[in-house]
Amino acid sequence: MRKLLAISGFAIIAAYAVYGALLANNWAVEAASGIPLDETIVAMSAAGQGYSSRGGWVFACAGIILAISWLLVTLTPKFQLPGWVAAGLWGLIVALGAPTYFFTAFGNINSVGDTFEDWNAGAAFALEAPPYTASILAGVLLAAMAAIGTWSAFSGPSRPLRPTGS
């Protein structure tokens, strides 16, 4: 069961990363401008506004690296993470996806807004809402796992203090 959950968690983080990259580089830009990406880039360039796909690629690569790292840490017997810790780490990664996406996509969306006076921010946000929602839900999971960890730390059997040193 742990392997299935770990592989599912990996897939969700990796899919979030790829979806975010496609949003930042293509889909949100096209939706906000209302015209195809190549025409949008030409119009932004003519208006002195920049476009870069680097942010999206960095988002995707960082997300995939985090997904692989989380999978390895979760499944490696050497670490033996309790389930609540693994779930909490997963929640942290996904919860931080939304602010990271915002900063990586900001330049392109800002350029669209500066180029087109009739740009459609709502159309871009409609595409961005699922990852933002996932990050909010992951933040709730993270808080729940922190509560479980705190509860288990204080509700377990008390252990006598052992002297350290000699």
N, C-alpha and C positions, 0 to 999 in steps of 0.2 A: 504494500500500500504506500509506503514511504517513497519508493521509487516512482510510482505512478504520479504521486503528488509533486515530487521534485521535477519530473519531466514536464508535467503540466505547468508548474510555476516557471520553469525555464522558458517554455514556449510562449507563455503570456508576456514575460519581460521582453523576449526577443521580438515578438509581434508588435508590442508597444513601441519598441525602438524603430522598427522598420516603418510602421504606420506614421510615427512622428516625423521621420525623415521625409517620407513622401508628402506629408502635409506641409512641412516647412519649405521644401524645395519646389513643390508642384501644386498640389491640390488646393491648399488654402490661398495661394497666390492667384491661381486661375479663378477660384470662386470669388475672391474679393474684387478682382479686376473685371470679371465677367467676359474675358476674352482668353484665347489660348495662351499658353505659357510663353511661346516664342514671341508673339506679338506684345505681350505684357513686358517682357524683358527689353524689347526694342523701344517701347514707349517710355519705360522707366529710364533707360539709358539716355534717350533724347531729352528727358526732363532733368538730367543730372543726378538721377537716383541710382543707387547701386542694387545689384542682385548678386547673391552668392549662394552656391549650393553647399559650401563648406560646413555651415552650421548644421544642416540636416545630416550630412555624412558623419560629422563628429558625434551627433546625437545617436545615430544608428550604431556606430562602432562602439561607443561607450556603453550603450545599452546591451549590446550583444556580449561585450566583455564582462559586464556585470552579471548578465544571465548565466554565462558559463562559469564564472567564479562562484556565484550562489549555488549552482547545481553541484559543482565539485565539493564545496564546503558542506553542503547538505548531505551528500551521499558518501563522503569519505569517512570511513570508520574511525580514523585517527582523531577527528574533531568531535564525534559523537554529540552533536548538538541536540538538545531537547527540542521537541516539536514546536514549542511556543517560541523558542529562539529563532529557529529556521523560518517560521511564519512571520515573526517580527522583522527579521532581516529582509524578507521578501516584501513585506509591507513598506518598509523604509525605502527600498529601491523604487518601487512603483509610486509611492507618495511623492518622492522627489522628482519623478518624471515630469510632472506638470510644470513646476517652476523652471526646470531645465529646458523643457520644450519651449516655454514662453521666451526665455532669453535667446535660444538658438534661432527661433523663428521671427523674433522681433524686427530684425533689420529688413527682411524681405517684406513683411506685412506693413511696416512703417513706410517703406518705399512705395508700396502700392497706394497707401493712403495719401502720400505726398504727391503722387503722380496723377491719380484719378480723383477729381472732386466728387464724382458720383459713385465711389467705390462702395462695395457691399460688405461691410464688416460682419453683418449677421450671417451671410452665406459662409464666410470663412469660419466663424464661431460654430456654426452648425456642424461642420466637419471636425472641429476641435473639441466639441463637447464630450464625446466618448472617452478620450484619454483623460480629460480633466475630471470627469466623473469617476473613472477608474482610480485616479490618484486620490480623490477624496475618500472613496471606499477603502483603499489601501491604508490611508491615514487612520481611519476608524479601526481597521484590523491591527495596525501597529499599536494604537492606544490600548486595545483589548489585550494584546499580547504583553504589553508592559504591565498592565493591571494583573494579569495572570502570573507573570514573573514576580511581581511585588508580593502578591498574595501568597505564592508558594514559598517565597523566601521568609516571610514572617509567620506562616501558619505551620511550617514543618516542625518536626521535633527539635527541641532545643538541644544544643550540643555543648558539652562542657568546654570551657576555655582551656587550651593546652599551653603551657609555658613554651616560649621559643628560646632558642639559644642552646647553651651547653646541655 
